[in-house]
Amino acid sequence: MKPVRMYTTQVCPYCVRAKALLRQRGVTGIEEVRVDLDPEQRRHMMAITGRRTVPQIFIGDTHVGGCDDLIELDHAGALMPMLAAQR
């Protein structure tokens, strides 16, 4: 399974929802980058995604987007193949 990295904050309900969906799909480890604790990480997140909201989710090197994007990917049947693809 590809590694998952998620830019988050502590009190983000969308982050909680995205993590729950990923766990339901078998993801056991999510690298969480807390942008509320480190302003430099928020700047980095904005530079690589063009977005300032959290969560911002990466599966492998692919930027998936936010929670709504992740849910849409799942509903389209594309999340599991993306997670399972070779690194």
N, C-alpha and C positions, 0 to 999 in steps of 0.2 A: 504494500500500500504506500502511496506517495506521502511524503511528509506534509503536514498542514501547519501553516503559520497564520496567526490571526492577531491583528492590531486591535486592542480593546481598551476599555476603561472599566473601573471597578463597578460602577452602577449603571451599566448599559443593558437594558432588557433585550435589545436586539442581539447583543453579544451572547447572552445567556441562551437565547433561542437558537442561534446559529450553532453554538457548541452542543446543545442538546440534539439537534438534527444530525450533526456529524457523528456524535456518539451512537445514535440510533443506526447509523450506516456503517458502524464498525470501526470508526477512528478511535484509537486508544490513547494517542498522544497528540496534543495540540500545543505547538509552541506559541505561547501567549506573550505578546509584546504590549506592555501597559503604557500607553501614550500619556495617561494622566500623571504618571510618576516621572516621566522623562520628556521634557519639551523637545529635545533633540530627536527623539524617536518619532514624535508627531510630525516634525518638519521632514524627516526622512520618509515617513509614510505618505505625506502629501506630495513629496517630490516624485515618488515612484508610482503613485496611483492617480494623482491629479484630484484626489478627494480629501476632504477634511473630516468626514464623519466616520464613526466606527460602528460595527466592525469593518475592517478591510481584510479579506480572506485570500490567502494564497494556497493553492494546491500544487505542490512542487514549485516550479517557477512561474506558474500561470496565475495571474490575478483574476480571481473569480468575481470580486466586487464585494458588496455588502450582504446583509442577511436576506433581503428580498431577492437579490440575484442568486444566492445559494439555493433558496427555496424554489425559485423558477427553474434552476438547473436540475434540481431533484425531480420536480414535476414533469420535466421534459424527458426524464430518464437518462440524463447525461452525467449525473453526479457520480454514480457508482462506477461507470467505465473510466471516468477521469481519476477517481481515487485508486482504482485498480491498475491503471496503466503503469508501465515500467518507468522507473525513475529516469 
